[in-house]
Amino acid sequence: MRLVALAGLGLVLLGLTVTLTGRDSESSGGESDRPKTWSPPPSSSQLASVAADACQTNSAAPRLVVNASAGVMQSDEAAAIGLSIEGAADGTQLVISGFETGSLFSVGQSLGLNVWGVPASQIKTASITPPRGFAGSMDLIVRLIFPNGRFADQQTLHLEWRPLKLALEPLAASIPRKISATEVHALLARGNALEATGDLAGARLVFQRAAEAGNARAAFMLAETYDPIVLETLRESGLASNVETARVWYAKAKDLGSDEAPERLERLAHRSD
């Protein structure tokens, strides 16, 4: 009997040992199979590297730089925009607002009412001429825009014009205002565009500026906007013609060297309003 009891006790102890060993194996196996998601935080040197990369990226973006203040101009005098671009500016455009209605730009094109666009590649030659007789100030808002429409930078330019002194007005009226060949070309192109859209008043204003600066072609084109025969040919009989004004500008064009103006003067010799 004593031997049987000892044998039974040995079997129980053996079973308990096997059970405990199995549990330890399960526990060990579960821990080893569990995925590890924790990772150490970045070091200070890694953070410094990321910050430096971010600064370098931001510094590479193009930005507008004001070169110099244009100062105070005389009435009717063109003012340089006076901006340059730092950084890669391929395809970017300057969008200018805040100018007076009737102002003229030497380069670029209209983007809407009192909004003008200038390609970044033409920024060095960009200038603005105020409306005739304008005296006062303008705060131009100049935005630099990427080709995809994303905003890059913005600057505000303060420009100011003062009226001519009364004592100088007769002298100034007798001396043509000198403008560059580039500006004359831009005025003629702008006048043609306005005339094509039916804005005869705007075209006359633009042509007159170039004509008063001594450009024969501009004087001739200005005369055509008043010539009733030309307007009838273009089927623009509803526009206001003025024979006398047409004669004045054809005569001016003739004096400036136009070969076409004499024939137009002959044609209007017996024409009346």
C-alpha positions in Angstrom: 0.0 0.0 0.0 2.8 2.4 0.9 4.4 1.8 -2.5 1.2 2.5 -4.4 0.7 5.7 -2.5 4.2 6.9 -3.3 3.7 6.0 -7.0 0.5 8.0 -7.2 2.1 11.0 -5.5 4.9 10.9 -8.1 2.4 11.0 -11.0 0.7 14.0 -9.5 3.9 15.9 -9.1 4.9 15.0 -12.7 1.6 16.3 -14.1 2.0 19.6 -12.2 5.5 20.1 -13.5 4.3 19.6 -17.1 1.4 22.1 -16.7 3.7 24.8 -15.2 6.2 24.3 -18.0 3.5 24.7 -20.7 2.2 27.9 -19.2 5.7 29.4 -19.1 6.2 28.4 -22.7 2.9 30.1 -23.7 3.8 33.2 -21.8 7.3 33.4 -23.4 6.0 32.7 -26.9 3.2 35.4 -26.6 5.7 38.1 -25.6 8.1 37.2 -28.5 5.3 37.3 -31.1 4.0 40.7 -30.0 5.0 43.5 -32.4 7.2 46.3 -31.1 5.8 49.8 -31.9 7.9 52.0 -29.7 10.9 53.8 -31.1 13.3 56.3 -29.5 12.6 60.0 -30.0 14.8 61.9 -32.6 18.0 63.3 -31.3 18.8 67.0 -31.0 21.1 66.8 -34.0 18.3 65.2 -36.2 15.9 68.0 -35.2 18.5 70.7 -36.1 19.0 69.1 -39.5 15.3 69.1 -40.2 15.1 72.8 -39.2 18.0 73.7 -41.4 16.4 72.0 -44.4 13.1 73.9 -43.8 15.0 77.2 -43.6 16.8 76.4 -46.8 13.5 75.6 -48.6 11.9 78.8 -47.5 14.9 80.9 -48.5 14.9 79.4 -52.0 11.4 80.8 -52.7 11.3 83.9 -54.8 10.7 87.2 -53.1 10.2 90.8 -54.1 12.9 93.4 -53.3 12.4 97.2 -53.4 15.4 98.6 -55.1 15.0 102.3 -54.4 12.2 104.8 -53.8 11.2 106.7 -57.0 10.8 109.9 -55.0 8.3 112.6 -56.0 7.6 112.9 -59.8 6.2 115.7 -61.8 2.7 115.4 -63.1 2.5 113.2 -66.3 6.0 111.8 -65.6 6.5 108.0 -65.8 7.7 106.3 -62.6 9.8 103.1 -62.6 8.2 100.2 -60.6 11.6 99.8 -58.9 11.4 96.1 -57.9 13.6 93.1 -58.5 13.1 89.4 -57.6 15.5 87.3 -55.6 15.3 83.5 -56.1 14.0 81.3 -58.8 11.3 83.2 -60.6 10.7 81.3 -63.8 7.1 81.7 -65.0 6.1 84.0 -62.1 4.0 87.1 -62.6 3.6 90.5 -60.9 -0.1 91.3 -60.2 -0.4 95.1 -59.6 -3.4 96.9 -58.1 -4.0 100.2 -56.2 -3.3 102.5 -59.2 -5.6 105.3 -60.5 -7.9 104.6 -63.4 -6.4 105.8 -66.6 -2.8 104.9 -65.6 -0.6 103.4 -68.2 2.1 100.7 -67.8 5.0 100.3 -70.2 4.8 96.5 -70.2 2.3 93.7 -69.4 -1.4 93.5 -69.9 -4.7 94.2 -68.2 -6.1 91.5 -65.9 -9.3 93.3 -65.1 -10.6 96.6 -63.8 -7.5 98.4 -62.3 -5.5 95.1 -62.1 -2.4 94.8 -64.2 -0.1 91.8 -64.9 3.6 92.0 -65.6 5.7 88.9 -66.4 8.6 88.7 -63.9 11.0 88.7 -66.8 10.0 92.2 -67.7 10.2 93.7 -64.2 13.3 95.7 -65.0 11.6 97.8 -67.7 8.2 98.2 -66.0 7.0 101.7 -65.3 3.7 103.5 -64.7 2.5 106.8 -66.1 -0.4 108.4 -64.1 -3.5 109.8 -65.7 -3.0 113.1 -67.5 -2.7 116.0 -65.0 -2.8 113.6 -62.0 -1.3 115.1 -58.8 -1.3 113.0 -55.6 -0.1 109.6 -54.4 -0.7 106.0 -55.2 0.0 102.9 -53.0 0.6 100.1 -55.5 0.1 96.6 -54.1 2.4 94.3 -56.0 1.9 90.5 -55.6 4.3 87.8 -56.9 2.3 84.8 -58.2 3.5 81.4 -59.3 2.2 79.9 -62.6 -0.2 77.7 -60.6 -1.8 80.8 -59.0 0.0 80.2 -55.6 1.0 83.4 -53.8 4.8 83.9 -53.3 5.3 87.4 -52.0 3.9 90.9 -51.7 5.2 94.5 -51.5 3.6 97.9 -51.3 5.1 100.8 -53.3 4.3 104.4 -52.5 4.5 106.7 -55.5 3.7 110.4 -55.5 3.3 113.1 -58.2 3.1 116.8 -57.8 1.6 119.4 -60.2 3.9 121.4 -62.4 4.5 125.0 -61.2 2.3 127.5 -63.0 5.3 129.4 -64.2 6.6 126.3 -66.0 3.3 125.2 -67.5 3.7 127.2 -70.8 7.2 126.0 -71.3 6.3 122.4 -70.5 3.4 122.5 -72.9 5.8 123.5 -75.7 8.4 120.8 -75.1 7.4 117.2 -76.0 7.6 114.8 -73.1 10.4 112.4 -73.9 9.6 108.7 -73.6 11.6 105.7 -74.6 11.1 103.7 -77.8 9.9 100.8 -75.7 7.3 102.9 -74.0 6.1 104.3 -77.4 5.8 100.7 -78.7 3.8 99.7 -75.7 1.5 102.7 -76.0 0.8 102.0 -79.7 0.1 98.3 -78.9 -2.2 99.3 -76.0 -4.0 101.9 -78.2 -4.7 99.3 -80.9 -6.0 96.8 -78.3 -8.4 99.4 -76.8 -9.6 100.4 -80.3 -10.2 96.8 -81.2 -12.5 96.4 -78.2 -14.4 99.5 -79.0 -12.9 101.7 -76.3 -12.3 104.7 -78.5 -11.9 107.2 -75.7 -9.2 105.0 -74.1 -7.4 104.5 -77.5 -7.4 108.3 -78.1 -5.8 108.9 -74.7 -3.0 106.4 -75.3 -2.3 107.5 -78.9 -2.2 111.2 -77.8 0.4 110.5 -75.2 2.7 109.0 -77.7 1.9 111.7 -80.3 2.7 114.5 -77.9 6.0 112.8 -77.3 6.8 113.3 -81.0 5.8 110.0 -82.6 4.4 110.4 -86.1 2.7 107.0 -86.2 0.8 107.8 -83.0 -0.3 111.2 -84.3 -1.6 109.5 -87.5 -3.4 106.8 -85.6 -4.9 109.4 -83.3 -6.2 111.4 -86.3 -7.8 108.2 -87.7 -9.9 107.8 -84.5 -11.5 111.2 -85.4 -11.6 110.8 -89.2 -15.3 110.2 -90.3 -14.2 108.4 -93.5 -12.1 105.9 -91.6 -14.8 105.3 -89.0 -17.4 104.8 -91.8 -15.1 102.3 -93.5 -14.7 100.4 -90.2 -18.5 100.6 -89.8 -18.0 102.6 -86.6 -20.3 105.4 -87.7 -21.8 105.5 -84.2 -18.5 106.8 -82.8 -18.0 110.5 -82.4 -16.0 111.8 -85.3 -14.5 115.3 -85.6 -13.1 116.5 -88.9 -11.3 119.5 -87.4 -9.5 117.4 -84.8 -8.6 114.8 -87.4 -7.0 117.6 -89.6 -5.0 118.9 -86.6 -3.5 115.5 -85.9 -2.9 114.6 -89.5 -1.1 117.9 -89.8 1.0 117.0 -86.7 1.8 113.6 -88.2 2.8 115.2 -91.5 5.2 117.6 -89.6 6.7 114.6 -87.8 7.4 112.9 -91.1 4.4 110.7 -91.9 4.1 109.9 -95.6 0.4 109.0 -95.4 -0.8 112.1 -93.6 -0.8 114.5 -96.7 -3.1 112.3 -98.6 -5.5 112.1 -95.6 -5.5 115.9 -95.3 -6.4 116.2 -99.0 -9.2 113.8 -98.6 -10.6 115.8 -95.7 -10.1 119.2 -97.4 -13.8 119.5 -98.5 -15.2 117.4 -95.7 -17.2 118.9 -92.9 -18.8 117.6 -89.7 
